[in-house]
Amino acid sequence: NPMTKEGINLGRHLFYDPILSGDSTMSCASCHLPELSFTDGNAFSKGIDGINGTRSSMSLINIGFVKSGLFWDGRVKTLEEQALLPVEDPIEMHHKWPELIGQLKDHPEYPVMFRQAFGIKNKNEITKELAAKALAQFERTIISKDSKFDLVQQGKALFTDLELIGYGMYFDNDPDLPQSECGHCHNIPLATSDAFFNNGLTSAATLDDFPDIGRGKVSGSKADNGKFRAPTLRNIKYTAPYMHDGRFKTLDEVIAHYNSGGKDSPNADPLLHPLKLDPFYIKALKAFIDTFTDTLVYKNPDLQNPFK
């Protein structure tokens, strides 16, 4: 699926077009708003029938670099595969691809756009696979690379003293500072390790006691029960509420969770332990995490709604 200007443009239009939903009231962007780092600000996203999903909408920042599987549980491998699912999900957009393809074929503009993007000869060659390819192309352009953290790495900016203390804590690379263990699961440059962890959210006596087994349902291994993808911390200030179930409303609550050491379960990550960070060090850690903020990505005109 090589990226082209025409394919990206088609994908951008499809991403923002409510035609993808059964009643034409919701688009992909309904749950992935640019100003919220391509999330929706809800613990659980609500579909066209008013039914809540079971997990929080994930950020699409740098989504094109994910290799280990998409969604919180990694159940699909590619963006092309992922783009096919929400349209027919009865809890989400609740449409049917054959009907949607008919609408796209009869649309005054989309047949030309599909032809320009994929070189098809007539509108009868429009398929759900081509629509998914276009969506994937657009999503791969949602790239964060202009945060203060990036500028420091490029020698174009300097950390403040407080940010520098937080940097040492985040990466556990200064023996004179307390360790916060963040960098193991949220490593650079993506501020995620593209992997799945049990981060101590739920007390469980056995591996069968998690209310949502997460990765385990996909892998078939009980050892993966209760594990979820580590999301990117880029633009994390805009993606509340946090965790797969949106249980934490603020970043302070997230840090308090890790500061406490989390809850016990058989496969809780071994790096979880009471951090015992005092308010000053928590302030420093937050200051460093804020350097992952990239306002240019969500203000990028090429990522905005083309219908406005």
Backbone hydrogen bonds in HBPLUS format (Angstrom, degrees):
<---DONOR---> <-ACCEPTOR-->    atom                        ^
c    i                          cat <-CA-CA->   ^        H-A-AA   ^      H-
h    n   atom  resd res      DA  || num        DHA   H-A  angle D-A-AA Bond
n    s   type  num  typ     dist DA aas  dist angle  dist       angle   num
A0008-ILE N   A0004-THR O   2.91 MM   4  6.08 164.5  1.94 155.5 159.1     1
A0009-ASN N   A0005-LYS O   3.00 MM   4  6.11 156.5  2.06 141.0 147.8     2
A0010-LEU N   A0006-GLU O   3.01 MM   4  6.20 158.7  2.05 144.5 150.0     3
A0011-GLY N   A0007-GLY O   2.92 MM   4  6.13 161.4  1.96 146.9 152.5     4
A0012-ARG N   A0008-ILE O   2.85 MM   4  6.08 151.4  1.93 148.6 156.4     5
A0013-HIS N   A0009-ASN O   3.10 MM   4  6.37 158.2  2.15 147.1 152.0     6
A0014-LEU N   A0010-LEU O   2.95 MM   4  6.26 164.8  1.98 155.9 160.1     7
A0015-PHE N   A0011-GLY O   2.84 MM   4  5.93 152.9  1.91 146.1 154.0     8
A0016-TYR N   A0012-ARG O   3.28 MM   4  6.48 148.4  2.38 143.7 149.7     9
A0017-ASP N   A0014-LEU O   3.26 MM   3  5.03 154.4  2.33  97.3 104.9    10
A0028-CYS N   A0015-PHE O   3.13 MM  13  5.13 120.7  2.49 137.2 152.7    11
A0029-ALA N   A0015-PHE O   3.22 MM  14  6.17 145.3  2.35 156.1 153.5    12
A0020-LEU N   A0017-ASP O   3.35 MM   3  6.44 174.8  2.35 127.4 127.5    13
A0021-SER N   A0018-PRO O   3.04 MM   3  5.68 169.3  2.05 120.1 123.5    14
A0024-SER N   A0021-SER O   3.18 MM   3  4.98 161.9  2.21 102.8 108.2    15
A0022-GLY N   A0093-MET O   2.83 MM  71  6.05 169.6  1.85 167.5 163.9    16
A0030-SER N   A0027-SER O   3.06 MM   3  5.27 153.9  2.13 104.0 112.1    17
A0031-CYS N   A0028-CYS O   3.25 MM   3  6.08 153.7  2.33 119.9 124.2    18
A0033-LEU N   A0039-THR O   2.81 MM   6  5.47 160.3  1.85 141.2 140.2    19
A0036-LEU N   A0033-LEU O   3.04 MM   3  5.40 150.4  2.13 112.2 121.3    20
A0038-PHE N   A0033-LEU O   2.63 MM   5  4.29 135.8  1.82 138.9 137.1    21
A0037-SER N   A0034-PRO O   3.01 MM   3  5.12 136.4  2.20 123.5 119.1    22
A0039-THR N   A0036-LEU O   3.09 MM   3  5.33 126.6  2.39 102.3 114.9    23
A0053-GLY N   A0045-SER O   2.77 MM   8  5.50 154.1  1.84 160.6 169.3    24
A0047-GLY N   A0051-ILE O   3.04 MM   4  5.55 166.2  2.06 147.9 146.9    25
A0050-GLY N   A0047-GLY O   3.07 MM   3  5.43 159.6  2.11 117.7 119.3    26
A0048-ILE N   A0092-GLU O   3.04 MM  44  6.29 159.5  2.08 167.9 162.3    27
A0056-SER N   A0244-HIS O   2.67 MM 188  5.26 157.5  1.71 141.3 148.1    28
A0063-ILE N   A0060-LEU O   3.11 MM   3  4.99 152.8  2.19 128.9 121.2    29
A0062-ASN N   A0142-ILE O   2.81 MM  80  5.82 154.2  1.88 155.1 163.8    30
A0065-PHE N   A0062-ASN O   3.10 MM   3  5.82 168.7  2.12 120.8 124.4    31
A0066-VAL N   A0063-ILE O   3.24 MM   3  5.60 169.6  2.25 113.9 117.0    32
A0070-LEU N   A0076-VAL O   2.67 MM   6  5.39 158.1  1.72 158.5 165.2    33
A0074-GLY N   A0071-PHE O   3.19 MM   3  5.06 157.7  2.24 100.2 107.0    34
A0229-ARG N   A0072-TRP O   2.83 MM 157  4.99 152.9  1.90 139.7 147.9    35
A0082-GLN N   A0078-THR O   2.96 MM   4  6.22 159.6  2.00 146.5 152.9    36
A0083-ALA N   A0079-LEU O   2.92 MM   4  5.95 158.8  1.96 147.8 151.8    37
A0084-LEU N   A0081-GLU O   3.31 MM   3  5.67 148.1  2.42 105.4 113.8    38
A0085-LEU N   A0082-GLN O   3.09 MM   3  5.68 149.5  2.18 117.1 124.7    39
A0089-ASP N   A0086-PRO O   3.29 MM   3  4.96 142.9  2.44  91.7 102.2    40
A0093-MET N   A0086-PRO O   3.23 MM   7  5.94 155.0  2.29 153.7 155.9    41
A0095-HIS N   A0087-VAL O   2.71 MM   8  5.49 164.1  1.73 160.1 162.5    42
A0092-GLU N   A0089-ASP O   3.01 MM   3  5.21 141.2  2.16 104.5 116.0    43
A0094-HIS N   A0089-ASP O   2.99 MM   5  5.25 151.4  2.07 146.8 142.9    44
A0099-GLU N   A0096-LYS O   3.06 MM   3  5.45 117.7  2.46 108.7 123.1    45
A0100-LEU N   A0096-LYS O   2.91 MM   4  6.18 161.3  1.95 156.8 163.1    46
A0101-ILE N   A0097-TRP O   2.76 MM   4  5.93 166.4  1.78 165.0 167.0    47
A0102-GLY N   A0098-PRO O   3.13 MM   4  6.32 149.7  2.23 137.2 145.1    48
A0103-GLN N   A0099-GLU O   3.01 MM   4  6.39 149.7  2.10 145.1 153.3    49
A0103-GLN N   A0100-LEU O   3.02 MM   3  4.98 114.2  2.47  93.7 109.7    50
A0104-LEU N   A0100-LEU O   2.90 MM   4  6.25 153.9  1.97 152.5 160.0    51
A0105-LYS N   A0101-ILE O   2.90 MM   4  6.13 153.8  1.97 148.2 155.1    52
A0106-ASP N   A0102-GLY O   3.08 MM   4  6.27 146.1  2.20 142.3 150.9    53
A0107-HIS N   A0104-LEU O   3.29 MM   3  5.03 153.8  2.36  94.9 102.6    54
A0113-MET N   A0109-GLU O   3.24 MM   4  6.50 159.8  2.29 150.4 156.5    55
A0114-PHE N   A0110-TYR O   2.82 MM   4  6.02 159.4  1.86 164.3 168.4    56
A0115-ARG N   A0111-PRO O   3.03 MM   4  6.20 154.4  2.10 142.6 149.8    57
A0116-GLN N   A0112-VAL O   2.90 MM   4  6.15 157.7  1.95 150.2 156.2    58
A0117-ALA N   A0113-MET O   2.93 MM   4  6.05 148.5  2.03 141.6 150.4    59
A0118-PHE N   A0114-PHE O   2.88 MM   4  5.87 160.6  1.91 151.4 155.6    60
A0119-GLY N   A0115-ARG O   2.81 MM   4  4.79 136.4  2.00 132.3 136.2    61
A0125-GLU N   A0122-ASN O   3.07 MM   3  5.97 167.5  2.09 125.9 129.3    62
A0126-ILE N   A0123-LYS O   3.06 MM   3  5.52 167.5  2.07 116.5 119.1    63
A0131-ALA N   A0127-THR O   3.13 MM   4  6.46 157.3  2.18 145.6 151.9    64
A0132-ALA N   A0128-LYS O   2.87 MM   4  6.09 156.5  1.93 147.0 153.3    65
A0133-LYS N   A0129-GLU O   2.93 MM   4  6.16 148.7  2.03 140.3 149.1    66
A0134-ALA N   A0130-LEU O   3.00 MM   4  6.26 156.1  2.06 148.1 153.6    67
A0135-LEU N   A0131-ALA O   3.00 MM   4  6.30 163.8  2.03 151.2 155.4    68
A0136-ALA N   A0132-ALA O   2.91 MM   4  6.09 159.1  1.96 147.8 153.7    69
A0137-GLN N   A0133-LYS O   2.92 MM   4  6.17 153.6  1.99 146.6 153.7    70
A0138-PHE N   A0134-ALA O   3.08 MM   4  6.42 163.5  2.11 154.8 157.7    71
A0139-GLU N   A0135-LEU O   2.97 MM   4  6.22 166.3  1.99 153.5 157.5    72
A0140-ARG N   A0136-ALA O   3.01 MM   4  6.19 141.6  2.16 145.6 154.9    73
A0141-THR N   A0138-PHE O   2.91 MM   3  5.43 160.1  1.95 115.4 122.1    74
A0142-ILE N   A0139-GLU O   3.18 MM   3  5.48 165.8  2.20 110.0 114.2    75
A0143-ILE N   A0141-THR O   2.93 MM   2  5.54 122.8  2.26 110.7  94.1    76
A0151-LEU N   A0147-SER O   3.02 MM   4  6.38 157.4  2.07 150.0 156.4    77
A0152-VAL N   A0148-LYS O   2.86 MM   4  6.13 153.9  1.92 156.2 162.6    78
A0149-PHE N   A0291-THR O   2.89 MM 142  5.09 159.8  1.93 144.3 137.7    79
A0153-GLN N   A0149-PHE O   3.08 MM   4  6.38 158.7  2.13 147.7 153.3    80
A0154-GLN N   A0150-ASP O   3.01 MM   4  6.28 136.9  2.20 141.5 153.6    81
A0156-LYS N   A0151-LEU O   2.76 MM   5  5.01 156.8  1.82 161.8 154.8    82
A0155-GLY N   A0152-VAL O   3.00 MM   3  5.05 160.4  2.04 105.9 111.8    83
A0164-LEU N   A0160-THR O   2.88 MM   4  6.06 151.4  1.96 149.9 158.1    84
A0165-ILE N   A0161-ASP O   3.05 MM   4  6.35 148.7  2.15 144.8 152.3    85
A0166-GLY N   A0162-LEU O   3.04 MM   4  6.35 160.9  2.07 147.9 153.3    86
A0167-TYR N   A0163-GLU O   2.77 MM   4  6.02 144.2  1.89 143.1 153.9    87
A0168-GLY N   A0164-LEU O   3.08 MM   4  6.36 158.6  2.13 144.8 148.6    88
A0169-MET N   A0165-ILE O   3.08 MM   4  6.40 150.8  2.17 147.2 155.4    89
A0170-TYR N   A0166-GLY O   2.81 MM   4  5.92 162.1  1.85 152.0 157.2    90
A0171-PHE N   A0167-TYR O   3.14 MM   4  6.30 164.6  2.17 154.2 156.2    91
A0173-ASN N   A0168-GLY O   3.15 MM   5  5.34 140.4  2.31 139.7 149.1    92
A0172-ASP N   A0169-MET O   3.22 MM   3  4.91 150.2  2.31  93.9 102.8    93
A0180-SER N   A0169-MET O   3.18 MM  11  5.40 158.7  2.23 136.4 130.4    94
A0183-GLY N   A0170-TYR O   2.92 MM  13  5.62 155.4  1.98 160.2 152.4    95
A0177-LEU N   A0174-ASP O   2.99 MM   3  5.55 167.7  2.00 123.5 126.4    96
A0186-HIS N   A0182-CYS O   3.08 MM   4  6.00 147.2  2.19 148.9 156.8    97
A0193-SER N   A0185-CYS O   2.89 MM   8  5.14 126.5  2.18 145.4 130.9    98
A0191-ALA N   A0187-ASN O   2.66 MM   4  4.74 118.4  2.03 137.0 151.2    99
A0192-THR N   A0187-ASN O   3.09 MM   5  5.08 119.5  2.48 152.1 144.9   100
A0233-LEU N   A0191-ALA O   3.10 MM  42  5.25 136.4  2.30 118.8 130.4   101
A0230-ALA N   A0195-ALA O   3.04 MM  35  6.19 152.8  2.12 176.7 170.3   102
A0197-PHE N   A0228-PHE O   2.90 MM  31  5.43 158.2  1.95 141.0 139.5   103
A0228-PHE N   A0197-PHE O   2.91 MM  31  5.43 153.5  1.98 136.0 134.3   104
A0269-ASP N   A0198-ASN O   3.00 MM  71  5.63 162.3  2.04 161.8 158.7   105
A0263-LYS N   A0200-GLY O   2.82 MM  63  4.68 160.4  1.85 121.1 127.8   106
A0204-ALA N   A0264-ASP O   3.07 MM  60  6.57 155.7  2.13 147.2 153.2   107
A0209-ASP N   A0206-THR O   3.22 MM   3  5.53 167.2  2.24 115.4 116.7   108
A0216-GLY N   A0213-ILE O   3.18 MM   3  5.58 148.1  2.29 141.0 132.6   109
A0226-GLY N   A0213-ILE O   2.82 MM  13  4.52 145.2  1.94  98.9 110.2   110
A0217-LYS N   A0214-GLY O   3.12 MM   3  5.97 149.2  2.22 123.6 129.2   111
A0215-ARG N   A0227-LYS O   2.88 MM  12  5.33 169.7  1.89 152.0 155.1   112
A0218-VAL N   A0215-ARG O   2.98 MM   3  5.34 133.5  2.20 107.1 119.6   113
A0219-SER N   A0215-ARG O   2.94 MM   4  6.21 169.9  1.95 165.5 167.9   114
A0220-GLY N   A0216-GLY O   2.85 MM   4  5.35 144.4  1.98 134.2 143.0   115
A0224-ASP N   A0221-SER O   2.95 MM   3  5.57 159.3  1.99 115.7 122.2   116
A0225-ASN N   A0222-LYS O   2.97 MM   3  5.18 164.2  2.00 110.4 115.5   117
A0227-LYS N   A0224-ASP O   3.08 MM   3  5.50 149.0  2.18 140.0 136.9   118
A0236-ILE N   A0233-LEU O   3.15 MM   3  4.79 146.4  2.27 124.5 115.4   119
A0235-ASN N   A0292-PHE O   3.34 MM  57  6.02 148.4  2.44 106.3 115.3   120
A0238-TYR N   A0235-ASN O   3.01 MM   3  5.73 163.5  2.03 120.9 125.9   121
A0239-THR N   A0236-ILE O   3.19 MM   3  5.28 166.8  2.21 109.2 113.3   122
A0242-TYR N   A0248-PHE O   2.70 MM   6  5.07 161.6  1.73 153.9 157.7   123
A0248-PHE N   A0242-TYR O   3.44 MM   6  5.07 173.4  2.45 136.6 136.6   124
A0246-GLY N   A0243-MET O   3.01 MM   3  5.02 168.3  2.02 109.5 112.7   125
A0253-GLU N   A0250-THR O   3.15 MM   3  5.31 125.5  2.47  96.6 109.1   126
A0254-VAL N   A0250-THR O   3.27 MM   4  6.68 149.9  2.37 140.1 148.2   127
A0255-ILE N   A0251-LEU O   2.94 MM   4  6.23 165.7  1.96 155.2 157.6   128
A0256-ALA N   A0252-ASP O   2.90 MM   4  6.06 153.0  1.97 143.4 151.6   129
A0257-HIS N   A0253-GLU O   2.96 MM   4  6.18 147.2  2.07 141.3 149.6   130
A0257-HIS N   A0254-VAL O   3.11 MM   3  5.13 119.0  2.50  93.9 108.7   131
A0258-TYR N   A0254-VAL O   3.15 MM   4  6.58 162.4  2.18 154.2 156.7   132
A0259-ASN N   A0255-ILE O   2.74 MM   4  5.87 151.0  1.82 148.4 158.2   133
A0260-SER N   A0256-ALA O   3.01 MM   4  6.12 137.3  2.20 138.9 147.9   134
A0260-SER N   A0257-HIS O   3.21 MM   3  5.33 132.1  2.45  96.1 108.3   135
A0261-GLY N   A0258-TYR O   3.07 MM   3  5.10 143.4  2.21  98.4 109.2   136
A0275-LEU N   A0259-ASN O   3.01 MM  16  4.70 137.9  2.19 113.0 125.8   137
A0268-ALA N   A0265-SER O   3.24 MM   3  5.31 170.7  2.25 115.3 113.9   138
A0272-LEU N   A0269-ASP O   3.01 MM   3  5.74 168.8  2.02 124.4 128.0   139
A0281-TYR N   A0278-ASP O   3.06 MM   3  5.57 115.2  2.49 113.1 127.2   140
A0282-ILE N   A0278-ASP O   3.04 MM   4  6.30 154.9  2.11 156.7 164.3   141
A0283-LYS N   A0279-PRO O   2.95 MM   4  6.11 154.9  2.01 145.5 152.0   142
A0284-ALA N   A0280-PHE O   2.98 MM   4  6.32 150.4  2.07 145.5 153.9   143
A0285-LEU N   A0281-TYR O   2.90 MM   4  6.08 158.3  1.94 145.5 151.2   144
A0286-LYS N   A0282-ILE O   2.97 MM   4  6.20 162.3  2.01 151.5 155.6   145
A0287-ALA N   A0283-LYS O   2.99 MM   4  6.17 149.9  2.08 141.2 149.8   146
A0288-PHE N   A0284-ALA O   3.03 MM   4  6.38 154.0  2.10 149.3 155.1   147
A0289-ILE N   A0285-LEU O   2.99 MM   4  6.27 169.0  2.00 154.1 157.1   148
A0290-ASP N   A0286-LYS O   2.95 MM   4  6.09 144.6  2.08 143.7 152.9   149
A0291-THR N   A0288-PHE O   2.81 MM   3  5.31 152.5  1.88 113.1 122.3   150
A0292-PHE N   A0289-ILE O   3.07 MM   3  5.72 165.5  2.09 116.9 121.3   151
A0293-THR N   A0290-ASP O   3.05 MM   3  5.49 161.5  2.08 114.0 117.6   152
A0299-LYS N   A0295-THR O   3.18 MM   4  6.27 133.8  2.40 142.3 154.9   153
A0300-ASN N   A0296-LEU O   2.94 MM   4  5.73 111.0  2.42 137.9 150.7   154
A0303-LEU N   A0300-ASN O   2.95 MM   3  5.56 163.9  1.97 120.9 126.3   155
A0304-GLN N   A0301-PRO O   3.31 MM   3  5.23 167.2  2.32 103.4 107.1   156
A0308-LYS N   A0305-ASN O   3.39 MM   3  5.84 169.1  2.40 113.2 115.3   157
